[in-house]
Amino acid sequence: MPSLNSLNSRQSLKVGDKTYQYFSLPEAAKSLGNIDKLPMSLKVLLENLLRWEDDKTVTGDDLKAIAAWLEKRSSDREIQYRPARVLMQDFTGVPAVVDLAAMRDAMSKAGGDPQKINPLSPVDLVIDHSVMVDKFGTDSAFTQNVDIEMQRNGERYEFLRWGQHAFDNFSVVPPGTGICHQVNLEYLGRTVWTREEDGHTFAFPDTLVGTDSHTTMINGLGVLGWGVGGIEAEAAMLGQPVSMLIPEVIGFKLTGKLKEGITATDLVLTVTQMLRSKGVVGKFVEFYGDGLAELPLADRATIANMAPEYGATCGFFPVDEITLGYLRLSGRPDETVALVEAYSKAQGLWREQGQEPTFTDSLSLDMGNVEASLAGPKRPQDRVALPQVHKAFDDFIGLQLKPNGKEEGRLLSEGGGGAAVGSDHSTGEIDYEFEGQSHRLKNGAVVIAAITSCTNTSNPSVMMAAGLVAKKAVEKGLQRKPWVKSSLAPGSKVVTEYFNAAGLTQYLDKLGFDLVGYGCTTCIGNSGPLPAPIEKAIQTADLTVASVLSGNRNFEGRVHPLVKTNWLASPPLVVAYALAGNVRINIAEEPLGEDKDGNPVYLKDIWPTQKEISDAIMKVDTAMFRKEYAEVFSGDEQWQAIKVSEDDTYSWQADSTYIQHPPFFEGIADAPPHIGDISNARVLALLGDSVTTDHISPAGNIKSDSPAGRYLREKGVEPIDFNSYGSRRGNHEVMMRGTFANIRIRNEMLDGSEGGNTLHIPSGEQLSIYDAAMRYQQEGTPLVVIAGKEYGTGSSRDWAAKGTNLLGVKAVLAESFERIHRSNLVGMGVLPLQFKDGQDRKSLGLTGKETLKITGLDGVEIRPMMNLVVEISREDGSSERIEVLCRIDTLNEVEYFKAGGILHYVLRQLIAGK
């Protein structure tokens, strides 16, 4: 931490018998001015800048800009932020480890010590995205699903196991342990971090970036963190700063407390709806108000988790007594808890009663007004009050109901035989047979009921409520409907411990909510297949069916391709809908089923009281956390049995279709490449507005006839074993073939038809974008992508930039860029250019058949935001010169681009020092 300490803010703090060094905000305020009213989250950023001030990446003007924020309540200044650590899940973590392994190879070839390639900041990778719900409803489901997971992902896990051994500062939490965000909340997060340097122990706020958008969950613990793309995460773990604008901060004041029977899930869905309506994209949200004293830490984490759903960078909660209580409960050492209290109070980071920071804008909620809710059918911000869910479903499918509740024009016929039989397919219902029984499946049928996701499974109150609903339902003789695929996938083994201690596991099992795994499962689309007769029935009658899950995302097609409506709900409501079996039943008023004597049973009859929930929560104790996290990095016998090399460099397997040596660092020991003009470039794709990283980056299923599918089939992989692009992110051969291959992308060179194709010029052949790019590479032709506004919006994915690089794209010319993707392009050595003076592809009449020359780079010193010239040569022989803005925005980015990319910059520095 090479701080210049220009404000003389370095101080000592004695806690118990230990003395810490820290950079004091109150001391800095003597020079900067009063910062008492600064939002807590900005105080964390200010401390970060104080600690890293070096007059290059962090200057005195940066410090003043944070303090000056109070005047305008916003800022347009970009700062360089260095988080304390990095969190990864396996889908996004594998390519990062692949890059580290490739950097070690490059270092070795350059005559250096490969052991010098290690993360400089602590990295924790949690394997949680790979388990699928293949088996359910049996006591062996967990074991069977883990076995299948290990078989499917053997190559990836062998590679990560090697990384766990080979790299310092790098830890892997094995499969079958928990979800990264819950492990982070319950174990990894400290609220105040420490580091040994020059014989001193420095204390500073725990901060992080993660390669998953729901990294924000840790903000509930007073830890500032959010999700970033893989390239930023790799840079952060190698000691490079994350560029960011000083954000606007929206205050959210909480007052009152939740009513009897209302859950944290109901609260978060209300908060999400309010903040989406407010508009907080790209902003920090900070929660304040005396209502926080009524909000348990787990409820705070639930709200913080869903920051991506309400659009904010993060949803931050300050440190207070509730924070300390959770740290104690979850087994953090006494000295950690003492340091968190002393440090937070010394820094003005402790929440006081009546505290009202200054915010850019604010809104408030009396928690006493929250009502039972779900969100759906397609977006997490579309909150629906529980009594209105059935109507929202009917509105979605456009049904007109008669007063007697019967569908207009319904013609039912009794059909028999076969797996899916029955009537006129327009009736909205069909008979099917399953395991020797005949059933009728109707529109609105709940075919998936999943207690899943980091959002809710970390919260004992809603999990215990689910267990209690199951207990009361079983005692009354209720059962889940036979077409419901039910599953329980907690975010950590602690949940299993407290369910057992409370005596609730047996009741969940009896309703089919057997443990299926510790991972994200249904929430990320790993719901697994429905029973074949049910899938056939849905397709035959074209039914609109439903899933109900305790997750955070419910976009159409995400949970299961046959499930068109998806509803986010609290875990106890997930159980209730499994009993009801259809979202067209108004479970707030209609019976869920009948008891043993044939009497109707209503939701109110099985809903637990707050006292019952509180009594159950008393079963959660510190010993459970300490037991389950004692050997969190060890894994089970299958994990430990994976044989790995103890070599410092990885032994790449030529026949692997999951892990391959990437070509990014070839020739890295040579001098940096000459930065010259780009001549005779062709247009690979001509795109419109709002092209997202989902359009650019490979994601989802791999089609058999796609370039990636053809590659896998050539390698002997059958389509049934393709797995997904996400699981193959460690193989650049698959990923580059999937770049720009999205079936919904529209290339205007082909009159806007959908699909990842383009025209090869001058031949005029229509090819896949990958095939065209490879032909251009053989011809020695550089490529350019031209696009409209907001290029690269959406989740920032590293392969959106990496794939662009590997296809031979030298520049992207757009009307505007999403900030992180622009930065990622620079980080991969791709030049981002922006149209000026209101020009765009349409005003210039571009067809994609032009030849381009980008000038102004050769023989000049590259500067941030410099102007360049693009010469456009058209088919008819005419030409035109336009001035464009080079969107290399900072001095750091200039250095990265000159080195060939951000990872290249770091590696060249390390090689130079050998």
Summary of the structure (lengths in Angstrom):
residues: 914
radius of gyration: 28.0
end to end distance: 21.8
largest distance: 88.8
contacts: 3362
relative contact order: 0.10
helix: 37%
strand: 20%
